[in-house]
């Protein structure tokens, strides 16, 4: 997690969803699962913060889609931007890194669900890769 103290701002493409998030933020995890592919057209790169640290400024476009028995995805219903992922029983919300404004001073630290990745790209950054959801992440 980053120790940065300045709030970060972010939002969707059209501005119907904007937010601030207070550090610390988890470093970036790239998820290559089929659901992330289907909802974004590629894979997700996401950070995360406690639910108490995430403050919605504008939420008129925010909709939540229950994408599985255990998780839901937040997106803008006006422009279609993917923004959030969460498990309702946890105090963390994943925030898609691209929805944050400017440079965010975080690093990608791992790839998950690489068993589902498509064959048109390679993961060649040398970071740890996990076939599915790593056991150590189940409480994050």
GIGI-V673434 format. One record per residue. N is the residue number from 1. SS is DSSP state (hx for helix, st for strand, lp for the rest). D_LAST is the distance of its C-alpha to the last C-alpha in Angstrom with 1 decimal. Layout:
BEGIN
n,ss,d_last
N,SS,D_LAST
N,SS,D_LAST
END
This chain:
BEGIN
n,ss,d_last
1,lp,11.5
2,lp,15.0
3,lp,17.1
4,lp,19.4
5,lp,20.8
6,lp,22.4
7,lp,21.0
8,st,20.6
9,st,22.3
10,st,22.1
11,st,23.5
12,lp,24.9
13,lp,28.1
14,lp,30.5
15,lp,29.0
16,lp,28.6
17,lp,24.9
18,st,24.2
19,st,21.5
20,st,20.6
21,st,17.3
22,lp,17.1
23,lp,15.4
24,lp,13.3
25,lp,11.7
26,lp,9.4
27,lp,11.8
28,st,12.9
29,st,11.9
30,st,14.9
31,st,14.7
32,lp,18.1
33,lp,17.9
34,hx,21.0
35,hx,19.6
36,hx,18.5
37,hx,21.9
38,hx,23.8
39,hx,22.3
40,hx,22.8
41,lp,25.4
42,lp,23.4
43,lp,19.8
44,st,17.0
45,st,15.9
46,st,13.1
47,st,11.4
48,st,9.1
49,st,9.8
50,st,9.8
51,hx,12.2
52,hx,14.8
53,hx,14.9
54,st,15.8
55,st,19.6
56,st,21.6
57,st,25.1
58,st,26.6
59,lp,25.3
60,lp,28.5
61,lp,27.3
62,st,23.7
63,st,23.4
64,st,20.5
65,st,21.0
66,st,19.5
67,lp,19.1
68,lp,18.1
69,lp,17.8
70,lp,14.1
71,lp,13.6
72,st,15.8
73,st,16.8
74,st,18.5
75,st,21.7
76,st,24.9
77,lp,27.7
78,lp,30.3
79,lp,29.6
80,lp,27.0
81,lp,24.4
82,st,20.8
83,st,18.5
84,st,15.2
85,st,12.9
86,st,10.9
87,lp,10.3
88,lp,12.7
89,lp,11.3
90,lp,8.1
91,lp,8.7
92,st,7.3
93,st,9.9
94,st,10.2
95,st,13.6
96,st,16.0
97,hx,17.2
98,hx,20.8
99,hx,20.8
100,st,20.5
101,lp,24.0
102,lp,25.4
103,lp,23.8
104,lp,20.3
105,lp,20.2
106,lp,17.0
107,lp,17.1
108,st,16.0
109,st,14.3
110,st,14.0
111,st,15.2
112,st,13.9
113,lp,16.3
114,hx,19.2
115,hx,21.3
116,hx,21.7
117,lp,22.7
118,lp,26.2
119,lp,29.0
120,lp,30.2
121,lp,27.9
122,lp,26.8
123,lp,23.7
124,lp,25.5
125,lp,23.4
126,lp,22.8
127,lp,19.0
128,st,17.1
129,st,17.3
130,lp,15.8
131,lp,17.9
132,lp,15.2
133,lp,11.4
134,lp,10.6
135,hx,10.0
136,hx,7.8
137,hx,5.1
138,lp,5.8
139,lp,3.8
140,lp,0.0
END
